[in-house]
Amino acid sequence: MKKTTAIAAAIGCLAIQGAFAQTNVTVQGTVDLFAGSLKYSGDAGRRSVVNSGGMTTSYFGFKGSEDLGGGLKAEFALNGFFQGDTGTSGRFGGDNLFSRDANVGLAGSFGKIQFGRGLAPSFLPTVLFNPFGDSFTFSPLVVHAYVPSGAFGARSWIASNASDSGWSNEIIYSTPDFNGLRANVHYQFGEVAGRNGTNNIALNLLYFKGPLALSAFYHDAEVSNPNSGAALIDATAAPVNYRAITRQKAYFVGGSYDLNIAKLFATYQVNDDDTATAASMKDKTFSLGMSAPVGPGKVLLGYANTRRDGSLVGTELKRDTVSVGYDYLLSKRTDIYTVLMSDKITASSRAESFGIGVRHRF
């Protein structure tokens, strides 16, 4: 009996070791904090702050994969945002725990299919094709795409893109790499009883070959995020009834070219917003940018311009934002940065923001 038990225990240990040998789990994240002074055009006042997420929204989480054999892998990601200045979970009050990623999928020679919450189709084309990356504080293009100005429910400006930078309840199919070209097809279920036709659907393309990179995306969005049931873009009802918007179709093209002495960026996007009535709105946004290596870091320069018109808003509204900064690399994982941003919205005075911060990736 003792010998049999010992043999069984040994087999169990070998099985466990084999399972661990096939499974890879990584703890990952970014802590980004800065001190500065913030005021977007249209804000009621200026704020002196120590804030989280100057260049990258702080997050932590886990990702992993298991080799299933035959070239097939199971993959998962669980990542949540947090505010490093206070230790609060989420990007804002009420944000979900794993609002960055909460998904599982299968990957192989066919590409990858993923289920759960993941990136919106607009996210990678937006953050990869501007010099400030995924800065929701200082990147002109990201600010125009995703960040409103003014108090909640009374915005002086709403974000251009509907449905957040991440989509819940979605299926994503990602193709294999075709000589530098990848495509991602997104479908988000609305999960509203009796309204199976209410959903989000999209496609994005990403091409990287040598110094040239190109991107495009299209989305048709009817469902809000991170949870359904809220206003599609913003809850503001007056003086412009942005809450009435029920559907958005967006079209984007972007490109970059690395000249070694500088990397150049350009994007153009059109968003068509519809309501349940005849009222509608259209945003047209273009951006230009440059990053240039100087010493152990990079000088960053970005500009975005949005024109908003249509029967929903009446008189045309405009926003233009420019940022200049320097990102100094202390190591592969740690950098310090400083950024100055100037922002102007129609009928509001121009406002400046400034920040100096530290970012560490783990």
Summary of the structure (lengths in Angstrom):
residues: 362
radius of gyration: 22.4
end to end distance: 48.8
largest distance: 87.6
contacts: 1208
relative contact order: 0.15
helix: 10%
strand: 57%
